Amino acid sequence: LLIKLNKQDYNPGEIIELNINSPYEGSGLITIESDKVYGTQWFKAENTNSVQKIKLPENLDGNAYITVSLTRDLKSPAVYM
């Protein structure tokens, strides 16, 4: 997966836009994590390039990271990716 954010820094409560480029279509999960999971967002990627959004929680203080997991759609022709 190739993930690009719409900007470098965010304040608590802001919406984060992620441009996700993947080798196949499917369903995925975005998480915001630090010492625990602060936010989650399920999504469906209808094609190999999609823009997804997740809100940064108000109670997050300090640095955090974003994790994106994607599972291939069973109907996707990219079986061996």
FIFIVEX-352284 format. One record per residue: residue number from 1; residue in one letter; chain; x, y, z of N, C-alpha, C in turn. Coordinates in steps of 0.05 Angstrom, whole numbers, padded with zeros to 5 digits, m for minus. Each point is the difference from the previous one (the first is absolute). Example, Ala and Ser with C-alpha at 12.3 -4.5 7.8 and 13.67 -1.06 7.14 Angstrom:
BEGIN
+-------+-------+------+--------+--------+--------+--------+--------+--------+--------+--------+--------+
| kolke | kolba | guse |   n_px |   n_py |   n_pz |  ca_px |  ca_py |  ca_pz |   c_px |   c_py |   c_pz |
+-------+-------+------+--------+--------+--------+--------+--------+--------+--------+--------+--------+
|     1 |     a |    A |  00264 | m00114 |  00156 | m00018 |  00024 |  00000 |  00018 |  00024 |  00000 |
|     2 |     s |    A | m00007 |  00021 | m00014 |  00016 |  00024 |  00001 | m00015 |  00022 |  00014 |
+-------+-------+------+--------+--------+--------+--------+--------+--------+--------+--------+--------+
% end
This chain:
BEGIN
+-------+-------+------+--------+--------+--------+--------+--------+--------+--------+--------+--------+
| kolke | kolba | guse |   n_px |   n_py |   n_pz |  ca_px |  ca_py |  ca_pz |   c_px |   c_py |   c_pz |
+-------+-------+------+--------+--------+--------+--------+--------+--------+--------+--------+--------+
|     1 |     l |    A |  00017 | m00024 |  00000 | m00017 |  00024 |  00000 |  00017 |  00025 |  00000 |
|     2 |     l |    A | m00008 |  00020 | m00015 |  00013 |  00026 |  00000 | m00020 |  00019 |  00012 |
|     3 |     i |    A |  00007 |  00013 |  00021 | m00018 |  00018 |  00014 |  00012 |  00028 |  00001 |
|     4 |     k |    A | m00015 |  00020 | m00008 |  00008 |  00028 |  00002 | m00021 |  00016 |  00015 |
|     5 |     l |    A |  00009 |  00016 |  00019 | m00018 |  00017 |  00016 | m00003 |  00027 | m00014 |
|     6 |     n |    A | m00022 |  00014 |  00005 | m00005 |  00025 | m00013 |  00017 |  00023 |  00012 |
|     7 |     k |    A |  00012 | m00004 |  00024 |  00018 |  00020 |  00011 |  00018 | m00014 |  00021 |
|     8 |     q |    A |  00020 |  00015 |  00010 |  00020 | m00012 |  00018 | m00009 | m00002 |  00029 |
|     9 |     d |    A | m00012 |  00022 |  00011 | m00007 |  00001 |  00028 | m00030 |  00004 |  00003 |
|    10 |     y |    A | m00011 | m00011 |  00022 | m00029 |  00002 |  00005 | m00004 |  00008 |  00029 |
|    11 |     n |    A | m00023 |  00013 |  00005 | m00008 |  00007 |  00027 | m00022 | m00019 |  00009 |
|    12 |     p |    A | m00004 | m00005 |  00026 | m00022 | m00017 |  00009 | m00027 |  00009 | m00011 |
|    13 |     g |    A | m00016 | m00019 | m00010 | m00026 |  00006 | m00010 |  00000 |  00004 | m00030 |
|    14 |     e |    A |  00023 |  00003 | m00013 |  00001 |  00004 | m00029 | m00006 | m00026 | m00016 |
|    15 |     i |    A | m00009 |  00003 | m00024 | m00004 | m00022 | m00018 |  00026 | m00005 | m00016 |
|    16 |     i |    A |  00008 | m00025 |  00000 |  00024 | m00008 | m00015 | m00009 | m00013 | m00026 |
|    17 |     e |    A |  00010 |  00009 | m00023 | m00006 | m00012 | m00026 |  00024 | m00017 | m00008 |
|    18 |     l |    A | m00005 | m00025 | m00007 |  00021 | m00018 | m00009 | m00005 | m00008 | m00029 |
|    19 |     n |    A |  00020 |  00004 | m00016 | m00002 | m00010 | m00028 |  00014 | m00027 |  00000 |
|    20 |     i |    A | m00016 | m00021 | m00004 |  00010 | m00027 |  00002 |  00002 | m00013 | m00028 |
|    21 |     n |    A |  00023 | m00008 | m00007 |  00005 | m00014 | m00026 |  00007 | m00029 |  00007 |
|    22 |     s |    A | m00016 | m00018 | m00010 |  00004 | m00029 |  00006 |  00001 | m00016 | m00025 |
|    23 |     p |    A |  00010 | m00025 |  00002 |  00002 | m00017 | m00024 | m00027 | m00013 | m00007 |
|    24 |     y |    A | m00020 |  00002 |  00017 | m00026 | m00013 | m00005 | m00022 |  00014 |  00014 |
|    25 |     e |    A | m00025 | m00006 | m00007 | m00023 |  00011 |  00014 | m00006 | m00017 |  00024 |
|    26 |     g |    A | m00014 |  00011 |  00019 | m00007 | m00015 |  00024 | m00011 |  00017 |  00022 |
|    27 |     s |    A |  00000 | m00011 |  00024 | m00010 |  00013 |  00024 |  00023 |  00004 |  00019 |
|    28 |     g |    A | m00001 |  00021 |  00016 |  00023 |  00006 |  00017 | m00008 |  00013 |  00026 |
|    29 |     l |    A |  00020 |  00003 |  00017 | m00003 |  00012 |  00026 |  00022 |  00021 |  00004 |
|    30 |     i |    A | m00007 |  00024 |  00008 |  00019 |  00021 |  00007 | m00001 |  00003 |  00030 |
|    31 |     t |    A |  00024 |  00000 |  00013 |  00001 |  00005 |  00029 |  00019 |  00023 |  00006 |
|    32 |     i |    A | m00006 |  00015 |  00021 |  00018 |  00020 |  00011 |  00009 | m00011 |  00027 |
|    33 |     e |    A |  00027 | m00003 |  00003 |  00010 | m00013 |  00023 |  00024 |  00015 |  00013 |
|    34 |     s |    A |  00002 | m00003 |  00025 |  00024 |  00010 |  00015 |  00005 | m00021 |  00022 |
|    35 |     d |    A | m00007 |  00006 |  00024 |  00002 | m00020 |  00021 | m00024 | m00019 |  00001 |
|    36 |     k |    A | m00020 |  00008 | m00015 | m00024 | m00017 | m00004 | m00013 |  00008 | m00027 |
|    37 |     v |    A | m00021 | m00013 | m00007 | m00015 |  00008 | m00025 | m00019 |  00022 |  00007 |
|    38 |     y |    A |  00003 |  00023 | m00013 | m00016 |  00024 |  00006 | m00023 |  00003 | m00020 |
|    39 |     g |    A |  00002 | m00011 | m00023 | m00022 |  00003 | m00020 |  00002 | m00022 | m00021 |
|    40 |     t |    A | m00023 | m00007 | m00011 | m00002 | m00020 | m00021 | m00020 |  00009 | m00021 |
|    41 |     q |    A |  00005 | m00009 | m00025 | m00018 |  00006 | m00022 |  00001 | m00023 | m00020 |
|    42 |     w |    A | m00022 | m00013 | m00005 | m00001 | m00021 | m00021 | m00005 |  00014 | m00026 |
|    43 |     f |    A |  00010 | m00012 | m00022 | m00005 |  00012 | m00027 |  00000 | m00022 | m00021 |
|    44 |     k |    A | m00012 |  00007 | m00023 |  00000 | m00018 | m00023 |  00013 |  00014 | m00023 |
|    45 |     a |    A |  00021 | m00012 | m00011 |  00014 |  00011 | m00023 | m00011 | m00012 | m00025 |
|    46 |     e |    A | m00015 |  00016 | m00015 | m00013 | m00010 | m00025 |  00019 | m00003 | m00023 |
|    47 |     n |    A |  00023 |  00014 |  00002 |  00021 | m00002 | m00020 |  00027 |  00002 |  00014 |
|    48 |     t |    A |  00021 |  00000 | m00016 |  00027 | m00001 |  00013 |  00010 |  00027 |  00010 |
|    49 |     n |    A | m00015 |  00021 | m00005 |  00008 |  00026 |  00011 | m00025 |  00012 |  00013 |
|    50 |     s |    A |  00001 |  00005 |  00026 | m00023 |  00011 |  00014 |  00009 |  00021 |  00021 |
|    51 |     v |    A | m00018 |  00017 |  00007 |  00004 |  00020 |  00021 | m00018 | m00007 |  00023 |
|    52 |     q |    A |  00012 | m00003 |  00023 | m00015 | m00007 |  00024 |  00004 |  00021 |  00021 |
|    53 |     k |    A | m00019 |  00003 |  00019 |  00002 |  00020 |  00021 | m00004 | m00013 |  00027 |
|    54 |     i |    A |  00014 |  00011 |  00020 | m00004 | m00008 |  00028 |  00004 |  00025 |  00017 |
|    55 |     k |    A | m00016 |  00002 |  00021 |  00002 |  00023 |  00018 |  00020 | m00006 |  00022 |
|    56 |     l |    A |  00018 |  00019 |  00004 |  00020 | m00002 |  00022 | m00015 |  00006 |  00026 |
|    57 |     p |    A |  00001 | m00018 |  00019 | m00015 |  00004 |  00025 |  00009 |  00026 |  00015 |
|    58 |     e |    A | m00019 |  00012 |  00014 |  00006 |  00024 |  00016 |  00019 | m00006 |  00023 |
|    59 |     n |    A | m00001 | m00024 |  00011 |  00015 | m00006 |  00024 |  00029 | m00010 | m00006 |
|    60 |     l |    A |  00008 |  00001 | m00025 |  00027 | m00009 | m00007 |  00020 |  00022 |  00005 |
|    61 |     d |    A |  00020 | m00006 |  00016 |  00021 |  00020 |  00007 |  00027 | m00011 | m00008 |
|    62 |     g |    A |  00015 |  00014 | m00016 |  00026 | m00010 | m00008 |  00000 | m00013 | m00027 |
|    63 |     n |    A |  00019 | m00017 | m00005 |  00003 | m00014 | m00026 | m00016 | m00025 | m00001 |
|    64 |     a |    A | m00008 | m00007 | m00024 | m00015 | m00025 | m00005 |  00007 | m00009 | m00029 |
|    65 |     y |    A | m00008 | m00024 | m00006 |  00005 | m00010 | m00027 | m00026 | m00012 | m00011 |
|    66 |     i |    A | m00001 | m00002 | m00027 | m00023 | m00011 | m00013 |  00007 | m00026 | m00013 |
|    67 |     t |    A | m00017 | m00020 |  00004 |  00004 | m00027 | m00012 | m00023 | m00005 | m00019 |
|    68 |     v |    A |  00006 | m00010 | m00023 | m00020 | m00007 | m00020 |  00004 | m00030 | m00007 |
|    69 |     s |    A | m00021 | m00016 |  00004 |  00000 | m00028 | m00008 | m00022 | m00003 | m00022 |
|    70 |     l |    A |  00007 | m00016 | m00020 | m00018 | m00004 | m00023 | m00002 | m00029 | m00007 |
|    71 |     t |    A | m00024 | m00011 | m00003 | m00003 | m00027 | m00009 | m00012 |  00000 | m00028 |
|    72 |     r |    A |  00010 | m00017 | m00017 | m00008 | m00001 | m00028 | m00029 | m00010 | m00003 |
|    73 |     d |    A | m00014 |  00013 | m00017 | m00027 | m00008 | m00007 |  00001 | m00027 | m00015 |
|    74 |     l |    A | m00018 | m00018 |  00007 |  00000 | m00027 | m00013 | m00004 |  00001 | m00030 |
|    75 |     k |    A | m00014 |  00021 | m00009 | m00005 |  00003 | m00029 |  00023 |  00014 | m00015 |
|    76 |     s |    A |  00020 |  00009 |  00015 |  00023 |  00014 | m00013 |  00016 | m00019 | m00017 |
|    77 |     p |    A |  00007 |  00008 | m00025 |  00017 | m00017 | m00017 |  00029 | m00002 |  00009 |
|    78 |     a |    A |  00008 |  00017 |  00019 |  00028 |  00000 |  00010 |  00004 | m00021 |  00021 |
|    79 |     v |    A | m00003 | m00025 | m00007 |  00000 | m00023 |  00019 |  00028 | m00004 |  00011 |
|    80 |     y |    A |  00021 |  00003 | m00016 |  00027 | m00007 |  00009 |  00016 |  00024 |  00009 |
|    81 |     m |    A | m00012 |  00021 |  00010 |  00014 |  00024 |  00009 |  00008 | m00003 |  00029 |
+-------+-------+------+--------+--------+--------+--------+--------+--------+--------+--------+--------+
% end
